[in-house]
Amino acid sequence: MTGAVSAQPLLVRVTADDIRRLQEHDPMVALPPAPELPVEKPAALPVANSIILHDGKNWTIVPNGALICLPKEHETKANAKPVGNLMPWEEFLAANSSWLEPGEISFEQAAGCEKLPVERIRQLRKSGKVIVATHRGGPISIDLGK
Amino acid sequence: MKTCLLAMAALTSALAASGWDLCRVEFPRARVVWQPTAGSSSSGTGLASVTRLWSIDATGEKLLSQSSRDPGRVSASLRIRTLDPCEGKTRTRIDQPFIVEVEVAGLLFGDEFPAPFRTLVLERDTGNPAENPHRAAITGNGRTVLRFPASAITSSDPTKARGGEIFRVLSPDPGATAPCLASHALEVLPVASASISGLPADGNVSASSSLHAKLTDVYPGSTIQVILFPAAATSSSGGVELASRKAAPVSCESFDIAVPHLLEHIVTDNPHTLAVVSDSIYGREILYSRQISRAPATPVEFTVR
């Protein structure tokens, strides 16, 4: 494979000294010194702080507290060691609609400020599927502490 | 609320783009965690919230960006712009400039207010446990634009430095929903390097020479060309491309390229220059060059009778 070369300018590869010189310039030094900060707790890692749902080939995560219904026959599909590929919730739901169903609730219901739609949940439970609370399609935890 | 909706839309579109990125919104006072789907928007609760975009893969869980919203308190957003248009993550090369934009609202003015309400902290963390993160104060509302000429990640060979920088806007207010009001991670990649194996020490190439270009840390999406210039030095035009290869778009690559038919193109006894050139978003750069010549023909002795 041979051919003519385009006529764009050729640059010389940057050197270690070039980079050291560039790194000497820090625009943050022009800002005032920072005050003391309170100690921040690092953000909780999502997988360890979620419910894992898996179908043997793929898995997904939903927030802790999002599981409305877990029938006995599907208990093994929740909170086991994740196996296979991690899938986004929408894809996992589409692939497992035979045993998984969303239960749509309002934010106020998730926050415990309004009652959960008991009749709707009762109907969903009759389906024998795993029900995950969702808000606008996305899994949401339910605060049962209020 | 509008700002929150826009921020959410940006985060959820990133979720859709990669398929591996997870968006989580925590509402600490409502004790609710929501995982919005691609295209969905905030619920309009008006409650304090922290939105985090995570990347989850086989190597682990990495926080890509974070923003918090707390009505009635100071708010901040942070964005990093680089020359690399890569979608999903923010990426640059160690020697390349980038811009950090911080937008702040709600800071109070006047010594009568406690310091936590008058100041935010911008933090630059290069991930080096031996160094404390570099911090400075932001004392005014509006946009602060900082132009960094290069990444601050260090290495014994600075051209080979790689890793990640995280910029954060932190609140010194102990009552803030989350001390980190905004954050943005920047992936930093090294500069490519090249050598040619199989070249004789004197640079005289013969038919038996078997040459290979050895490339290391080729920038994602760039094209490597092995070019022969019919002169003692490289030039912007006039060369002949002997071989080329395009690097994968996701991460840095190292590979070899065979250099065929070299001798065919050395048509004179004048010195030529063999070069390895990287064509990337940062321009066309010479990674390696060496003067070469055709090996002198071995004299043949014969007798005429």
Boltz contact constraints between the chains, C-beta under 6 A:
constraints:
  - contact:
      token1: [A, 2]
      token2: [B, 240]
      max_distance: 6.0
  - contact:
      token1: [A, 2]
      token2: [B, 242]
      max_distance: 6.0
  - contact:
      token1: [A, 3]
      token2: [B, 241]
      max_distance: 6.0
  - contact:
      token1: [A, 5]
      token2: [B, 227]
      max_distance: 6.0
  - contact:
      token1: [A, 5]
      token2: [B, 239]
      max_distance: 6.0
  - contact:
      token1: [A, 5]
      token2: [B, 241]
      max_distance: 6.0
  - contact:
      token1: [A, 7]
      token2: [B, 236]
      max_distance: 6.0
  - contact:
      token1: [A, 7]
      token2: [B, 237]
      max_distance: 6.0
  - contact:
      token1: [A, 8]
      token2: [B, 284]
      max_distance: 6.0
  - contact:
      token1: [A, 9]
      token2: [B, 236]
      max_distance: 6.0
  - contact:
      token1: [A, 10]
      token2: [B, 234]
      max_distance: 6.0
  - contact:
      token1: [A, 10]
      token2: [B, 236]
      max_distance: 6.0
  - contact:
      token1: [A, 10]
      token2: [B, 284]
      max_distance: 6.0
  - contact:
      token1: [A, 10]
      token2: [B, 286]
      max_distance: 6.0
  - contact:
      token1: [A, 11]
      token2: [B, 283]
      max_distance: 6.0
  - contact:
      token1: [A, 11]
      token2: [B, 285]
      max_distance: 6.0
  - contact:
      token1: [A, 13]
      token2: [B, 285]
      max_distance: 6.0
  - contact:
      token1: [A, 13]
      token2: [B, 287]
      max_distance: 6.0
  - contact:
      token1: [A, 14]
      token2: [B, 95]
      max_distance: 6.0
  - contact:
      token1: [A, 14]
      token2: [B, 191]
      max_distance: 6.0
  - contact:
      token1: [A, 16]
      token2: [B, 157]
      max_distance: 6.0
  - contact:
      token1: [A, 16]
      token2: [B, 158]
      max_distance: 6.0
  - contact:
      token1: [A, 16]
      token2: [B, 159]
      max_distance: 6.0
  - contact:
      token1: [A, 19]
      token2: [B, 95]
      max_distance: 6.0
  - contact:
      token1: [A, 19]
      token2: [B, 158]
      max_distance: 6.0
  - contact:
      token1: [A, 20]
      token2: [B, 158]
      max_distance: 6.0
  - contact:
      token1: [A, 22]
      token2: [B, 149]
      max_distance: 6.0
  - contact:
      token1: [A, 22]
      token2: [B, 150]
      max_distance: 6.0
  - contact:
      token1: [A, 23]
      token2: [B, 150]
      max_distance: 6.0
  - contact:
      token1: [A, 23]
      token2: [B, 152]
      max_distance: 6.0
  - contact:
      token1: [A, 25]
      token2: [B, 149]
      max_distance: 6.0
  - contact:
      token1: [A, 27]
      token2: [B, 146]
      max_distance: 6.0
  - contact:
      token1: [A, 27]
      token2: [B, 147]
      max_distance: 6.0
  - contact:
      token1: [A, 28]
      token2: [B, 136]
      max_distance: 6.0
  - contact:
      token1: [A, 31]
      token2: [B, 136]
      max_distance: 6.0
  - contact:
      token1: [A, 31]
      token2: [B, 137]
      max_distance: 6.0
  - contact:
      token1: [A, 32]
      token2: [B, 137]
      max_distance: 6.0
  - contact:
      token1: [A, 32]
      token2: [B, 139]
      max_distance: 6.0
  - contact:
      token1: [A, 34]
      token2: [B, 121]
      max_distance: 6.0
  - contact:
      token1: [A, 34]
      token2: [B, 135]
      max_distance: 6.0
  - contact:
      token1: [A, 34]
      token2: [B, 136]
      max_distance: 6.0
  - contact:
      token1: [A, 34]
      token2: [B, 137]
      max_distance: 6.0
  - contact:
      token1: [A, 35]
      token2: [B, 115]
      max_distance: 6.0
  - contact:
      token1: [A, 35]
      token2: [B, 119]
      max_distance: 6.0
  - contact:
      token1: [A, 35]
      token2: [B, 172]
      max_distance: 6.0
  - contact:
      token1: [A, 37]
      token2: [B, 121]
      max_distance: 6.0
  - contact:
      token1: [A, 37]
      token2: [B, 170]
      max_distance: 6.0
  - contact:
      token1: [A, 37]
      token2: [B, 172]
      max_distance: 6.0
  - contact:
      token1: [A, 38]
      token2: [B, 174]
      max_distance: 6.0
  - contact:
      token1: [A, 38]
      token2: [B, 179]
      max_distance: 6.0
  - contact:
      token1: [A, 40]
      token2: [B, 179]
      max_distance: 6.0
  - contact:
      token1: [A, 43]
      token2: [B, 63]
      max_distance: 6.0
  - contact:
      token1: [A, 45]
      token2: [B, 61]
      max_distance: 6.0
  - contact:
      token1: [A, 46]
      token2: [B, 22]
      max_distance: 6.0
  - contact:
      token1: [A, 46]
      token2: [B, 24]
      max_distance: 6.0
  - contact:
      token1: [A, 46]
      token2: [B, 54]
      max_distance: 6.0
  - contact:
      token1: [A, 63]
      token2: [B, 33]
      max_distance: 6.0
  - contact:
      token1: [A, 63]
      token2: [B, 35]
      max_distance: 6.0
  - contact:
      token1: [A, 86]
      token2: [B, 56]
      max_distance: 6.0
  - contact:
      token1: [A, 88]
      token2: [B, 19]
      max_distance: 6.0
  - contact:
      token1: [A, 90]
      token2: [B, 37]
      max_distance: 6.0
  - contact:
      token1: [A, 107]
      token2: [B, 43]
      max_distance: 6.0
  - contact:
      token1: [A, 107]
      token2: [B, 45]
      max_distance: 6.0
  - contact:
      token1: [A, 110]
      token2: [B, 32]
      max_distance: 6.0
  - contact:
      token1: [A, 111]
      token2: [B, 30]
      max_distance: 6.0
  - contact:
      token1: [A, 111]
      token2: [B, 32]
      max_distance: 6.0
  - contact:
      token1: [A, 135]
      token2: [B, 34]
      max_distance: 6.0
  - contact:
      token1: [A, 136]
      token2: [B, 40]
      max_distance: 6.0
  - contact:
      token1: [A, 137]
      token2: [B, 37]
      max_distance: 6.0
  - contact:
      token1: [A, 137]
      token2: [B, 40]
      max_distance: 6.0
  - contact:
      token1: [A, 138]
      token2: [B, 34]
      max_distance: 6.0
  - contact:
      token1: [A, 138]
      token2: [B, 35]
      max_distance: 6.0
  - contact:
      token1: [A, 138]
      token2: [B, 36]
      max_distance: 6.0
  - contact:
      token1: [A, 138]
      token2: [B, 37]
      max_distance: 6.0
  - contact:
      token1: [A, 138]
      token2: [B, 40]
      max_distance: 6.0
  - contact:
      token1: [A, 139]
      token2: [B, 35]
      max_distance: 6.0
  - contact:
      token1: [A, 140]
      token2: [B, 34]
      max_distance: 6.0
  - contact:
      token1: [A, 141]
      token2: [B, 32]
      max_distance: 6.0
  - contact:
      token1: [A, 141]
      token2: [B, 33]
      max_distance: 6.0
  - contact:
      token1: [A, 143]
      token2: [B, 31]
      max_distance: 6.0
  - contact:
      token1: [A, 143]
      token2: [B, 32]
      max_distance: 6.0
